[in-house]
Amino acid sequence: MKPLLNRLRTQLVLLYLAVGIILALGISAGTYSLVNYYFRVNNDAALRLKMGLEFATFQLPMPVDLYNSLIQANLVSQDQDPHLLIDPRETTEPNEQSTPGTGSSPSDANGSISVDQIEISEIADIVALPLTIEGTPITGTVVTNTWLPANKDAMASAIVNGYDYRTITLSDGTPVRLLTYRVPISNQIGIIQVGRSLKDQQNLLDELIRGILIIAGVCLLFLGVMSWLLAGRSIKPTQLAWERQQTFVANASHELRAPLTLIHAGVEVAQRQTESPQLRQLLDDVLVDANYMTRLIENLLLLSRLDAHKLPLEFQNIALTDLFEEIVRQNERVLTEKQISIAQDSRALSVFADPVRLKQILLILIDNAVRNNHPQGWVKLNAETKLNKVWITVSDSGSGIPAEHLSKIFDRFYKVSDRSTPDYRGSGLGLSIAKGLVEAHGGEILITSEVGKGTEVKFSLSPARPIPES
């Protein structure tokens, strides 16, 4: 039970950590997304403001969204004539000719905007690139930037749609948020692109991720420690209840063995003294029940010791050839009566185990193989070395076990079918005891079976250890 409680505690800790990780990922992703969204919205608003100022500088008819950006920045009033505002996707008419500085704009109606006199820190790092409709930078009286190249994909999209937002990466790896507008009239300036470097923002986001990872790591470490302590407190009542139950089973087993021994002795004395066949048969039934109860109590006591890891084991090197021969000799009478043959092949192997408990494991497996076999059937004992382990196999030609029972076959008190007989009643504890004893030796036990063809049970043990020289 202790390993089970330890596994339960580990599972609780993993569950707490999984919930913590999910919450941490959710909060981290949410924080990163919000900051990234804020940067994107702020960048796009700043780019629109810069683009509106460029349109005002060149006195070009201004699209509505750029005009609204100027209004929000308090650079123009809201009483501008609506006919001066246009949709950026309107088709340019061939007869609409203008040059920089001659077109109508919102600034004409409300006083021109002197960009040089406007100090707007949020757009100070945004650069503008006036271009011809073919994408050639405008030179002469128009000052162009020195680091933002013309992006032809954005230009092509702006010519079709009126404008284009996108994030590009320069040749040196610098990310740039780019806004491109088509000038809605025939003009020397056909396209304007404005861009902002996102390098500082990306560095800030990278620092945010590193900070989140550090904080998340510290929090998860703290959560792991607290989860271990909380899981320990959660299973403590279960552990105490189990320990009390084990103590009760052990005490009850000790208390019941004495009266059963007296009952057994009294029945045997009564059998020798009685001459009545009916009374003798009754005493035989009582003796069978007393023997069954004695075996059941001994098995329960053994299981309680296995669960509490208090079963003493005396490990030593055991030659399997000698052990197999002894077991075959002890079961010879029963096998002969049931017309079942037994064969063994140990290949001169030795294991490091407790001889009494190893013998008990084999007797349990052979007993199951015999009881579920048929006349003229067989039982085989085999041993082989595999992956630095000695695997002992007990196979038979019996009736086999249906597949739906194999996953529960090692459960306590679980029986595939009731094969009770007057001289023997199975309690469903044999395979549970065998499994517990194998695990106490540090091995594992496996079972395979096919209905009508037989069953094979194999378990692993450590190989014999070299005897140190004295």
N, C-alpha and C positions, 0 to 999 in steps of 0.2 A: 504493500500500500504506500510505503514511503516514496518509492520511485514514481508511483502514480500521482501523489500529491506534489512532488517536485515538478513533474511534467505539467500538472495543472497550474502551478505557480508560474512556471516559465510561459505557458500559454497566456495566462492573464497579463504578464508583463509585456509579451509581444502584442497582445490586444491593445493594451494601454498605449504602447509605443506606436502602433499602427494608427490609432485614433489621433495621437499627438502629431504624427507625421502628416496625416491628411489635413489636420487643422493648420499646421505650419505651412504646408504647401498652398492651401487655400488662401491664408492670410498673405503669404509672400507673393503669390501670383496676383492676388487682388491689389496689393500695394504697388507692385511693379506695373501692373496694367493701368492703375489710376495715374501714377506719375508719368508713364509713357503717353497716356491719353491727354493729360494736361499739357505736356510738351507739344504734342501734335496739334491740339486745338490752338494753343498759344502761337505756335509757329505759323499755322495757316492764317490766323487773324493778323499777325504781324506782316506776313507776306502780302495779304490783301491791302493793308494800310500802305505799305511801301509801294505797291503797284498803283494804288490810287494817287499817291503823291507824284509818281512818275507821269501818270496821265495828266495830272494838273500842271506839272512842270512844262510838258510839251503842249498844253492847251488842247487836249484831245477830248472828243465826246466820251463821257465816262459811263461805263456799265453800272447798273443799279447796285450790285453787291459791293463794288469798289466805292461808290458814292456813300453807301450806308456805313462803310468802314470809316470814311472821313467824318461823317456825322457823329459816330460813336466816339471818335477821338477829339470831337469839338473843334474840328478844323474848318467846317463849313456849317451853315445854318440849314434848317429843315425847310425853308421856304423857297428852295431852288425850283425853277420852272421844270415841270416834269418832262417837257419835250426835249430837253437837253440830255436826258438820261436814256440810254439805249440798252437793248439786250445784247450781250456779247456774242450771241450766236447769229445775229442778223447778218444777212448777205451784204457784202460791200458792193455798192453801185458803181459802175465805171465812171459816171459823170461826177462823182463826189471826189473832188480833188482838194488836197490840203497839204500844207507843209507845216513843219513844227513851228509853233508860235502863232499860227493864223486860224486855227480851228476854234469852235465855241466850246466852252466847258463850264462846269458849275462855278469855277473861280471867276469867270467873266461877269456873272450876274451879281456876285456878292463881294467883288473885290478879289484881286488875284492873291493866290497863296504864295508867299515867299518861303520856299522850302529851306533856304539858308537860315531863316530866322526861327525855324521850328526845331526845338530840341526834344527828340523823342528817343529815350535811351533804349526802348525795347526794339527799335528797328535800326539801331546804330551799326549792327554787325551784318545787316542785309545789303547785298550788292545788287545792282541792276545792270542789265545788258540789253540796250536797244539794238534791234536787228532789222535788216531789210526783210522783205517777204521771202527772199531766197536764203536767208540765214546769215548774211554777211554783217559783221559788226559795223555800226554807224561810227564814222570818224568825223573829224572837223571840230565844230563847236560843241559837240556832245562828248562828254567825258565818259569813257567806259571803264569797267573794272579790269583788273589784271589777272584774276585767278579763276573766274567762272567761265568755262567754255560753253559755246552754244550747243544745246542738246537737240538734235534733229528729230528724235522720236517725239519729244514733247512739242516741238514746233508743228510737226505733222498732225498731232492730235489737236492742238490749239486751232489750227487752220480749219479743221472739220467741226470741232465742237465749240470754238470760241475761246476756250481756256483749258488748262491742263494742270492738275496737281500730281506730283510724283516725287519719290525719293530716289536719288541717283547716287552712285559711288564714283568719285573721281579716280584718276589713275594712281594717285598716291594712297588710295584707300579711305579718303575722307568722305563720309556720308553727307549729302546735301539735300535739303528739302527745297524743291524747285516749283515755282509758279510761273506759268507761261500764258500770256494773253495775246490774242490777235488784235491789232488795231482795227477798229470797225470801219475805217474809211481809207480810201486810196491815199497813201502818204509815203513820204520817204521812209518813215519808220513803219514797218509792217508788223513787227512782233516785238514784244518786250518780255524779257525773262528776268525774274528776281529770285535770288537764292540765298539761303542761310546755311552756313556750315553747322552740322549737328555733332561735330567732334566733341565739343565740351559737354554737350548733353549726353552723348553716348558714354563718355568717361564717367559722368555722374551716375548714369544708370548702372554701369559696371561696378562702381563703388557701392551703389545701393545693393546690388546682388551679393557682393562680397560681404557687406555688413549683415545682410539678411542671413547668409550662410553661417557666419560666425555666431550670430545671436541664436539661430536655429540649432546649431550644434550644441551650444551651451545649454539651451533650454531642453533639448532632447536628452542630454546627459543628466541633467537635473530630473527630468521626467522619468528616465530609466531607474535612477536610484529611488525616487519616490514610489514608482510603480512596483519595484521589488519589495519595498517595505509594506505598501498597501496590500499587495497580493499575499504577502506573508500573514498579515493580519486577517485577510479575508478567509484564508484556508485554515487558520489556527483552530477555530471551533471544530471543523471537520477532522483535523488531525487529532485533537483531544478526544473527540467522540470515537474515532477509530481505535486509538490507543486503549480507551476504556473497554471497547468491545473486545479487543484482542486479549486484554487482561481477564475479562469475564470468560471468554472461551477457554483460555488456558486454565483458569481456576476451576471452571465447571468440568473440564475434561479430567483434571486431577481428582476432583471430588467424585466423579462418576465411575472412574476406573476401579476404585476400591470396592464399592458395593457390587459391581458387575463381576469382579473376581470372586467375591463370596457367593454370588448367585450361581456362577459357573461351577464352583466347587460343590455347592449344595446339590445341584442337579446331578452331577456325576455320582455323588454318594447315593442319592435317591435311586438312580438308575441301577446301581449295583445291588441295592437291597430289595427292589420290587420284583415281583414275578408276574405282574399283570401286563399282558401285551398292550392293552389300551393305555395304561398309565405310562408304560415305557415309551410309547409313541408320543404321548403328550410331553413327556420330559425331553424327548429328542427335539421336538419343535421348540421348546423353551431354550434348549441348548443352542440350536441354530440361531434363534433370535438374539441370545446373549453374545454369541460369537460375532454376529453382524453388528450389534451395538458396540462391541469392543473395538472392532476394526474401524467403525465410523468415528468413534471418539479419538482413536489414535490418528486417523487421517486428519481430523479437524485440528488436533493439537499440532500435528506436523505442519499443516498449512498456516496456522497462526504463527508458528516459529519462522516459517519462510517469509511471511509478510512482514514480520518484525525484524528480519535479518538477524535472528538470534539462534539459528540452527548451526551448531558447531560442525565443522567439516575438517576431517583429517586427511589432507592431501598427501598422496604418495604416488610413485610410479607403479602402474598396473599393467601387466602383460595380458593383452586381450585374449590370446590363445588359451591361457589357463582359465581365465574368467568365463569364456564362452563354454569350455568343456565342463566346468562346474555347473553352469546354468543348465546345459543340456542334460547332464546327469540328474539334476534335481527335478526336472520336468519330464523325465523319461516315462515314469509310470502314467502320468496323466495323458501324455501324448500317445502312449501305446493303447490306453483304454479308448481314446477317441479316434484311433487309426490315423494319426497325423504324423508326418515325418518332419524332422528338423535337420537343417544343415547349417554349418558355420564356416566362415572364412575370415580370419583376422589378419592374414598376411604378415604375421609376426610383428604386429604393431603394438605400441604401448602408449598409454595416456597418463596424464597427471590429474588424478581425481581422488575422491573419497571412495574406497572400495565398497563400503556398506551401501552408500547412497547410489553409486553406479549400478550395483547389483539390483537395488530396489527399482531403479528406472527400467532396467531390462526385464525384470520380472513383471512389471506392470504392462509393458508393451507386449511381451510374449503371452501374458494372460489374456489380453484383449484379442491378440491374433488367434489364439486357440479357441476362445469362446465364440468367435464370429466365423469360424472355419467350418469345414464339412469333412466327413470321412474321406479318406484317401487324399486329403489336402496336404499342404506343406507350409512350413515356416522357415525363413532363412535369416541368419545373422551374418552381417557383412561389415567390414571396416576398411576404410581407405583414407589416404591422405590427400587433402585438397586445400590449397591456399593457406598452408602452414597450420591447418587444423585437421584433426582426426574425426572423420564422419562415420558414425556407427548407424547402420541401417537395419531395421527389423521389418521384413516384408512377409506377406502371407497370400494365400490363394483363396481367401474368404469371400464373403458376400459383398464386401465393399461398402462404402459410405456415400450416400447421395450428395451431390455437389452443394445443395443448399444447406447442409449441416456442417460442412468443413470449416466455415468461418467461426463456428461456435463450439467446435468439438473440444476445445481446451477450457471452456467455461465450467465453473464449478456446478455440480449437480445436473449438468446437461447430459442427457442420454438420447441417443438416436432412436432407440426402441427399447421397450421393457423386455429383457431376456431373463427375468428373475426365475430362479430354480429353487427347489427345496434346499439344496446344499450351498447355494451361493446367490446373493443378491447384490447387484452392482449399485453403488451409491452415486456414480457419476463424478467421483473425485479422483479416480486413478490418473487420467491424463492431465488433470490440473496439477496433481502432485508431481508427475513426471516433468511437466513444463517448469514448475517452480524449482525442482532440483537441478534441472539442466541450466537454468538461468543463474542459480546460485553458484554453479561451476563456471560461469562466464560464457556459456555457450548459447546456442539457439536451437530450436526444434521445429521441424517442418513436417507436414503430412500431405500426402497425395493419395487419391483413391479413385477407383472406378467401379461402379456397381457391376457385380457379377464377375469381376476379374481380380479383386483383392485390394489391399491397402499397403502403403509403404510409409513408415515413419522413420525419419532420420534426424539425428542430433549431433552437434559438434562439441568436441572437448579439446583442451590443449594437449599437445603431444608431450611425451615423457621428457623430463628435464634431466640433464646430465648430472650425475652424482659427483659432488666436489671431492677432490682427492684429499685424504686426511694427511 
